[in-house]
Amino acid sequence: MKAVVERLIERHGTYGVDWMGFELRRSNPLTYHHIKKDCDKGKKTMENGALLSRKGHRFLNCLELTYPDLYEEWNALFVDINKSKAPLTETHKQKIKTLRKKGELIEETFMRRK
């Protein structure tokens, strides 16, 4: 059986970026994000997962602690992407841009501390 990440890639594609718009590189590979956390009995399934790069995943974890409303907006987008069962739509891409814009200052601060 194929790993969940591989099946998510097959279904949604990646096109060089993760679901938060972070560029994929050898040094910034894809990871699996639990939408409903593992510690809250969230399973590693396609429906509960998001394709995030290592950098995007760390940034999302930072948002969870510091800006929980923005964290929840991202997770709502991930749920919507999964419900589509298709590659990212233009609507999804626009929402990614909007959420990235909301988190721009936070992201700049986060990236400086790296």
N, C-alpha and C positions, 0 to 999 in steps of 0.2 A: 504494500500500500504506500502510495506517495505521501511524503510529508505535507502537512497542512500548508506550509509556506509555498511549496512548489505548486500545489493546487490553486492557491490564491493567485499566484503569478500567472498561471495558465488562464484563469478566469478573468482577471482584471488587467493583466499586463503591468508593466512598470514604466516603460518609456523613459528610463534614465532618472526618474525621481520617485520618491516615496509618496505616501498619501498625505504628507504635510508639505510637499514641495521641495524637500531637501534632496540635493543631487546625490545620486548613488555613485560610489567609487569603491575601489578595492579597500581603501582605508575607512569607508563608511558603508558597509554592506547592509542588506536588508535584515530586519529582525521581525519577530512576531510580537505584536502588542495584544494583550488580553483586554478587550473592551470591558467585560466584567472580569474583574481581577481573579487570578488563581486563588488567592487567599479568601475570596468571597464565593468560592466554589464555581468560578468561571472555568469552563472547559476549553481545551485547545482545539477548537473547531473552526471551520471556515466562517461561520456566522458570528463567532465571537472574536475574530481576529482582524487586525489591521497590519498592512505592510509598511513598516517604518524603518528608516535607516537607523543606524546606531545613534547618530547625532540627533535625529528627529525624536527618537525614543527617549533619550536623555532629556531633551528639551520638554517633551510632554510630561515626563515625570516631575520636572521642575515646576511646570504649570500646575500640576495636581496639588502641590504643596502651597504654592504662592498665589495662584489665580484659579481657584477651582471652577468658577463659572466658565472661563475660557477652556479649561480642560474638558468640561462637560460638553461644550459646543463642538470640540474636536471629536469626542466620542460619538456624538449624535451624527456627525458627518460620516464617520466610519460605519455606523449602523446603516445609514442610507446607501453608502457605496455597496455594502454587502447585500442589501435588499435588491439592488439593481441586477446583481449577478452578471455584470458586464463590465467592460473597460470604463474608466472614468469618463463621465460625460462633460460637456462644456459647463453645465451647471455645477458639477462637482469641482471642476478646475477653478471656476469663479469663486466658489465658497472657500476653497483653499487659499486663494489670493486674499480674500476678505479677512479670513482668520489670521493669516500671516501678517497682514497689515495691523490688525488689532494687537498682535503680540510683538510688533517690530522693536519697540523700545526694550521690552523684556528680553527678547532674543539677543539684541546687541549686548546687553549687560551679561547675559548668560554666556555668550560666546567669548567675551573678554576674560571670563573667569576660567575658561577651559584649561 
